[in-house]
Amino acid sequence: VNPLKRTVKALKYHSLGVNWYVYCPQSNIILLSSGTIGNQMQVLHVTPGNLNRITKFE
């Protein structure tokens, strides 16, 4: 994130079919629903320069 230029640069790419997601800016966590019927939950932790997957659960 470059606040002076007001831009965001993608450093990592994850291919997921996402039904919905919620982002919490205080903890930099993304909770998302994936799967054909939306029964899988995935948590991503966003830090400067990294996008970390946390264990997926159903």
Kinemage of the C-alpha trace (Angstrom):
@kinemage 1
@onewidth
@group {chain A} dominant
@subgroup {mainchain}
@vectorlist {calphas} color= white
{ca val a 1} P 0.000 0.000 0.000
{ca asn a 2} L 1.350 3.369 -1.007
{ca pro a 3} L -0.738 6.015 0.805
{ca leu a 4} L 0.943 8.922 -0.990
{ca lys a 5} L -0.027 7.621 -4.424
{ca arg a 6} L -3.218 6.007 -3.072
{ca thr a 7} L -2.375 2.701 -4.754
{ca val a 8} L -2.241 -0.960 -3.799
{ca lys a 9} L 0.191 -3.411 -5.369
{ca ala a 10} L -0.620 -7.134 -5.461
{ca leu a 11} L 2.359 -9.170 -4.300
{ca lys a 12} L 0.758 -12.596 -4.001
{ca tyr a 13} L -2.108 -14.262 -5.819
{ca his a 14} L -4.482 -16.945 -4.495
{ca ser a 15} L -7.107 -18.430 -6.773
{ca leu a 16} L -10.309 -19.028 -4.799
{ca gly a 17} L -13.968 -19.120 -5.720
{ca val a 18} L -15.394 -16.708 -3.149
{ca asn a 19} L -19.075 -16.510 -2.190
{ca trp a 20} L -18.652 -13.676 0.316
{ca tyr a 21} L -15.951 -12.128 2.499
{ca val a 22} L -15.520 -9.870 5.539
{ca tyr a 23} L -12.392 -7.782 6.220
{ca cys a 24} L -11.359 -6.636 9.713
{ca pro a 25} L -8.905 -3.701 9.439
{ca gln a 26} L -7.958 -3.826 13.147
{ca ser a 27} L -6.484 -7.332 12.854
{ca asn a 28} L -5.868 -7.383 9.059
{ca ile a 29} L -7.885 -10.600 8.749
{ca ile a 30} L -10.079 -11.616 5.819
{ca leu a 31} L -12.728 -14.270 6.506
{ca leu a 32} L -14.210 -15.717 3.334
{ca ser a 33} L -16.680 -18.378 2.277
{ca ser a 34} L -15.729 -20.691 -0.577
{ca gly a 35} L -16.874 -23.967 -2.089
{ca thr a 36} L -19.776 -24.799 -4.345
{ca ile a 37} L -22.342 -24.567 -1.537
{ca gly a 38} L -20.437 -22.044 0.565
{ca asn a 39} L -19.654 -24.440 3.402
{ca gln a 40} L -15.873 -23.899 3.510
{ca met a 41} L -14.378 -21.029 5.492
{ca gln a 42} L -10.904 -19.656 4.792
{ca val a 43} L -9.002 -17.101 6.867
{ca leu a 44} L -6.291 -14.897 5.339
{ca his a 45} L -3.945 -12.716 7.377
{ca val a 46} L -2.715 -9.659 5.480
{ca thr a 47} L 0.596 -8.074 6.497
{ca pro a 48} L 2.823 -5.654 4.579
{ca gly a 49} L 4.329 -7.754 1.788
{ca asn a 50} L 2.576 -11.012 2.780
{ca leu a 51} L -0.750 -12.772 2.423
{ca asn a 52} L -0.874 -15.800 4.732
{ca arg a 53} L -3.490 -18.535 4.570
{ca ile a 54} L -4.687 -19.864 7.899
{ca thr a 55} L -6.268 -23.321 8.182
{ca lys a 56} L -9.400 -23.887 6.104
{ca phe a 57} L -12.393 -25.416 7.877
{ca glu a 58} L -15.926 -26.574 7.055
